Amino acid sequence: MFNLDFPKSKEIDYLTRFSGWYIPENNRNIKLSLYVNYQPYVSFLHGGYRPDVAVAFPEKKYASHSGFWGEVLLPENIKPETDIKIEIFLDGEEKTLLFENQFRVIGEPPKLPKRQKNFNLEKILICPQCGQKATPCNAENCPVWIRGNTPHILQSRELPFIKLTETEKTHPYSEGILKVLDKIGENGIVLDFGAGNTQQEYLKQNICYLDVQQYQYTDIVCSTLKLPFIDNCFDGIISHAVFEHLPNPFFTAKELYRILKPGGLIFIDTAFLQPLHADPSHYFNMTIHGLRQILLDFEEINSGIFPHHYPSYSMMMLIQTIWPYIQQPEWQERLADWHAFLVQEGDNLDTELGEKGREILAAGVFFEGKKKNENVEINFNQKYHNYINKNSCRNQPQFLIIGAQKCGTNSLYNYLMQHPLVVPSLQHEVHYFDLNFDKDLKWYQSQFPELEPGMITGESSPYYLFHPLVAQRVFDTYPQIKLIVILRNPTERAISHYYHEVKLGCESLSLKEAIAAEEIRLQGEVEKIIQTGTYDSFNHRNYTYKARGKYIEQLQNWMSIFPKEQFLILKSEDLFSHPQETMNQVFQFLELPEYSSEEYLQYNSGNYSQPSQEIYQKLVEYFQPYNQKLAEDMGINL
């Protein structure tokens, strides 16, 4: 169900805001695109809160967040009083036309504000696709759009999103950012990474304002993972409330390191206990430990929390965020009282909590650092000289972490991404060879960045090890690829797997019932996968608590196709008890120089109660012959 609220007439200006609502059938991400005269032109932001639509259509599950809006800035070559065709599509694997109409263009093109800059943007721009051009080259997989005078360098299939009439300004620069700007001075070029709708008093001639949306003073719009700037071009980088919006902060941190000059300063301020603010998306909040891990390449100068991160602000933001959703007068009144009390007495609360309490309940955290100076960079290059001179294949993985599920694959992948010569895939679980093999190889390779010489990339999809068809598919595509397997005590793995499915809402049986039902649930599923080649078996992916723990059978399948020297088999118990030693094995296997990290966090771990001794012992007995065979044939003792 679709409705266009504005514009109401059949006349539009050169800059017009479009808004309305569209009720989807499911909770997937909705992409709405507007076409002008049959050509793709701009995108709309969908998911706005529309209580009026929810009241009008109470039977529609997703009506409450059906709002959309965006702006259309028409090019000056369209003459006044011209009729144009406007279409709005639901943009997915197949486009669905939701709206079409003729509009008459009236008025004059708007005079967009200009400001003085002491840097030449074109001289520091490159095409993120080929990395060779002085200006964006409009390559096939890196479309460049111009709206007004602002370039939009976007990921494939994305369209510009415009907010030129936005009146709400971005937060003022924090104390930490102002101090960094003062250290850099007016002659140094600074990148405001995720600038938003900058307040006029913070507009500086030496700052380049970048965002994923176009505001009044945005210098460049960019959504590509690889940033469109030459190496070592900025004296400083500042970023406030942006890192939580990044789909891959580890990769972005490496990119920021690349474009910062040696000795240049960086200041990152990001969300911790700040509530969801999905504009246009919100991925990760992080503690100070997490932020340090992401920015590990930088030399830390200072980190922690500022007064604007204090818990009283965190609590006020939570109340403000949920307020619009509360309909009961009693709760509205109670929340209003709490908010008023925090405004009045919040400072006393923050003082009473003490330094540690303020850190534990902080709304956000900050990190100030610098890129290592030139001497350190020279030493680094000398250290890796032999490795970097090797020619890396571009746009394809050099390694796969193939499993097993709930054995630490997520942690292993994140530890590996800390290495300065390893670049992550767009999503670390691509699932091409198991769940997306109907797509072509070009799609799979698009999930990996273009690599500089000496860099490597790879992905981690833990279903690969278990899926009956994946080994042959991988060999047919990348016969020389390196394969990493990480295993865990299969009893512990099975229990962890069960509680993971419970958490996802996929499992309603008790552990004892689920284990007993596994054989029935799997009956005929493997045969159907093999027969069709494209069948995605929910039961095979989700209810294989015992089957996935029979590692010897899975490894024998893979090793009947690949030579043993292309495998590295690890134990998760070793990874978490001796992470550095284990990662050194990985680096050696991938022919990478050793690299030390200060901190190894455990990713994607779960807390759950242990089962009864009876169930636990039955699982131990079930896995005993498989474990014994694994020890005898491959020397892996679980």
Beta strands, then each sheet from edge to edge (+ up, - down):
strand 1: 2-6
strand 2: 11-12
strand 3: 15-22
strand 4: 32-36
strand 5: 39-48
strand 6: 67-73
strand 7: 83-90
strand 8: 96-105
strand 9: 144-147
strand 10: 150-153
strand 11: 190-193
strand 12: 207-211
strand 13: 220-222
strand 14: 234-240
strand 15: 260-271
strand 16: 299-304
strand 17: 364-370
strand 18: 399-403
strand 19: 422-424
strand 20: 456-460
strand 21: 482-487
strand 22: 567-571
sheet 1: 1+ 3- 6+ 5- 4+ 7- 8+ 2+
sheet 2: 9+ 10- 13- 12- 11- 14- 15- 17+ 16-
sheet 3: 19+ 20+ 18+ 21+ 22+
end
